[in-house]
Amino acid sequence: MELFAILLSLILLMFFSFRGYSIILFAPLFAVLAAAASNFSLMPVYTEIFMTKAAEYFKMYFSIFLLGAIFAKVMEEGGLALTIAGTIANKLGKENAILAVILGCAFLTYGGISVFVVVFVMYPFASALYREANIPKRFIPAALWLGTFTFSMGAFPGSPQIQNIIPTAFFGTTTWAAPLLGLSSGLAVFFLGWAWLIYRQRQAVALNEGYGEHTVNEPEDRAEGQLSNHTLAFLPLIVVILANLYLSNPFQWSWAYHWNEEILLSVKVLKLSLLSTSVDKVRAIWSLNIALILGILFAIYIGREQFRRTGGIAASLNRGVNSSLVAVLNTASGYGYGSVVASLAGFQVIKSFLMDIKIGAGPLVSEVITVNIMAAITGSASGGLTIALGMLGADYLNWAHATNVPVDVLHRFAALASSGLDSMPHNGGLITVMAVCGLTHKQSYYDLFIITVIKTLLIFIFIALYITVGNF
């Protein structure tokens, strides 16, 4: 009966997510439903488990959501993001329209701009390039998705996106974990996804299919609002990447920053309930916080003229703050839900099944399958990753230590898996992409589905390579 209650709550969570209902409201309701057949009293489940774990997530990651949203907003409204997108699109031109869209999205995403902002910024350039090159508009969502929500988000080492940050708190790693594995797997996703879209373009040419007649969300000219000095627009992104590299010091360079291991001692005497156990659990987050602050300051200074013309910086900062709140509360609610489920006796059946997936040495296959399942159910890369690691992260860490699997590899495969089956039809990002492009699932989901298959299969191929040839 307990297992049935858990499965029913998971199905309902997926259904309501698909229907567009807020997980902030329904995650606690379904968490209580999952516990209804257990020995727990229901109200303690809500206040003592769900809310405590949601608060734990909020405490750990809110600053990243906040600063990331502000950085994205000042880059967008200061004209810098628009300038970067326009520069890449103009340099590559209509002959390389698909590549221009993918690379433009990837550069902005890897530089720390919110994936949703990237979609809004890049779509007008994608539409203009595709129209000029006479490529069907229905291929745009797949290119936007490939460049924004795949390799640049969770594969490439150093990515400041939340999917690459979440594993650091569970495993004590940095965002630069397993750099060769991340770079090689990310490039594989990029090249195969790009090859598929080129193949689809050639099919369309053979059938004499062009851009098509579209009236929904056809963009206006976006040249106005770009900076005159295009080179300066890239500077904040570069600052974020390099500052994060220096401060997190993933390769233990003698000249880079070293966090004092005793820095938490001064607050340990306060016996705070959510205090991190060691600097390793928070150094990646601290490093990225500082890097984002520096990026924000550079972006504000470079885009100061644009802010003066649009009414000042205060409104942009406030909009960034407001947009961060919904994002962090959504994911914190997902984490709270997963923590409730993991605490139930009935979950042991599911846990045993997942932990019994033993292909090769170590927990990699089990971890990847678990993250993919949760990402598919929730329709969210960060939500699925958070729930999966919240339920089984400690077990995977112990398993990795017992089988000599490097923790950095555990981190990288978790981040890779989060962008596997997350792109189900009910994914919030996917729905946003379709809405921005003025297209429907029926028109454009097929190519996105193929990219989903490619990126998911590649994860298992790289696990097989890792098992065969060892760490790389």
Secondary structure as GFF3:
##gff-version 3
##sequence-region A 1 472
A	DSSP	alpha_helix	2	18	.	.	.	ID=ss1
A	DSSP	alpha_helix	23	34	.	.	.	ID=ss2
A	DSSP	alpha_helix	42	44	.	.	.	ID=ss3
A	DSSP	pi_helix	45	50	.	.	.	ID=ss4
A	DSSP	alpha_helix	51	77	.	.	.	ID=ss5
A	DSSP	alpha_helix	80	92	.	.	.	ID=ss6
A	DSSP	three_ten_helix	94	96	.	.	.	ID=ss7
A	DSSP	alpha_helix	97	110	.	.	.	ID=ss8
A	DSSP	alpha_helix	115	133	.	.	.	ID=ss9
A	DSSP	three_ten_helix	137	139	.	.	.	ID=ss10
A	DSSP	alpha_helix	140	148	.	.	.	ID=ss11
A	DSSP	pi_helix	151	155	.	.	.	ID=ss12
A	DSSP	alpha_helix	162	171	.	.	.	ID=ss13
A	DSSP	alpha_helix	179	206	.	.	.	ID=ss14
A	DSSP	alpha_helix	230	233	.	.	.	ID=ss15
A	DSSP	alpha_helix	235	248	.	.	.	ID=ss16
A	DSSP	alpha_helix	265	268	.	.	.	ID=ss17
A	DSSP	three_ten_helix	279	281	.	.	.	ID=ss18
A	DSSP	alpha_helix	283	302	.	.	.	ID=ss19
A	DSSP	alpha_helix	304	309	.	.	.	ID=ss20
A	DSSP	alpha_helix	314	342	.	.	.	ID=ss21
A	DSSP	alpha_helix	347	355	.	.	.	ID=ss22
A	DSSP	alpha_helix	364	378	.	.	.	ID=ss23
A	DSSP	alpha_helix	381	402	.	.	.	ID=ss24
A	DSSP	alpha_helix	407	418	.	.	.	ID=ss25
A	DSSP	alpha_helix	428	437	.	.	.	ID=ss26
A	DSSP	alpha_helix	441	469	.	.	.	ID=ss27
###
